[in-house]
Amino acid sequence: MAWYAHHCDGDWEHQYGVSIETLDNPGWTITIDLNGTPLEGRQFATLENNIDSDISWWACRLEGQQWRAACGPGDLGKVIDIFRSWAIPETPTQS
């Protein structure tokens, strides 16, 4: 939510955004537009886990300037965490 809010500048959100939809197998899809953000052009290695399962599975990839994920019905939080880990890397702690 914070990542999305940070990029809403009066223009970006009118052309781009985030969508979460259901799949009929069942599951979820997420599409996050990266245009006009610091993530535009950044590399992301395709990730897949247990994709032959009917219950718990997920796949994440870049497609053009969109980060896309599909997952099982209970794995939405997992793919959101994958995006957050990629989009907002941890800041090193101060010593």
C-alpha positions in Angstrom: 0.0 0.0 0.0 2.8 2.4 0.9 4.6 1.7 -2.4 1.4 2.5 -4.4 0.7 5.6 -2.4 4.3 6.8 -2.9 3.9 6.7 -6.6 0.5 8.5 -6.7 1.4 12.0 -7.9 -1.7 13.2 -9.7 -0.6 11.6 -13.0 0.9 8.2 -12.5 -2.3 6.6 -10.9 -4.4 7.8 -13.9 -2.3 5.7 -16.4 -0.8 3.0 -14.2 -1.5 1.2 -11.0 -2.0 -2.2 -9.3 -4.7 -4.8 -10.0 -5.5 -7.9 -8.0 -8.0 -10.3 -9.6 -9.2 -13.8 -9.0 -8.5 -16.9 -11.1 -11.0 -19.6 -11.8 -8.7 -22.5 -10.8 -9.0 -20.9 -8.0 -6.3 -18.4 -7.2 -5.2 -14.8 -7.6 -3.3 -12.6 -10.2 -1.5 -9.4 -9.4 -0.3 -6.9 -12.0 1.8 -3.9 -10.9 2.8 -1.3 -13.4 6.4 -0.2 -13.1 6.4 2.6 -15.7 7.5 5.9 -14.2 8.9 4.3 -11.0 12.4 3.5 -9.9 11.7 -0.2 -10.7 11.2 0.5 -14.4 13.9 -1.4 -16.2 15.1 -3.2 -13.1 15.9 -6.9 -13.4 13.8 -9.6 -11.7 14.4 -13.3 -12.0 11.3 -15.3 -12.7 10.3 -17.3 -9.6 8.1 -20.3 -9.4 7.0 -22.6 -6.6 5.0 -25.8 -6.7 3.2 -24.7 -9.9 1.7 -28.2 -10.4 -0.3 -28.0 -7.2 -4.0 -27.2 -7.1 -3.8 -25.6 -3.7 -0.5 -23.9 -2.8 1.6 -22.5 -5.7 2.9 -19.3 -7.1 4.8 -17.8 -10.1 6.2 -14.2 -10.4 7.8 -12.6 -13.4 8.4 -9.4 -15.3 6.4 -8.9 -18.5 7.3 -5.7 -20.3 7.1 -2.9 -17.7 4.8 -4.9 -15.4 5.5 -7.2 -12.5 3.1 -10.0 -12.6 2.2 -12.8 -10.2 -0.3 -15.7 -10.1 -0.8 -17.9 -7.1 -3.1 -20.3 -5.3 -6.0 -19.1 -3.1 -3.9 -19.0 0.1 -0.7 -17.6 -1.4 -1.6 -14.0 -2.1 0.4 -12.7 0.9 3.5 -14.7 -0.2 3.6 -13.1 -3.7 3.0 -9.6 -2.2 6.0 -10.3 0.1 8.1 -11.3 -2.9 7.2 -8.0 -4.6 7.9 -6.0 -1.5 11.3 -7.7 -0.9 12.3 -6.9 -4.5 10.8 -3.4 -4.6 11.9 -2.2 -1.2 15.2 -3.8 -0.2 16.1 -3.7 3.4 18.1 -0.7 4.6 21.4 -1.7 6.2 21.3 -1.2 10.0 23.5 1.5 11.5 26.2 0.4 13.9 
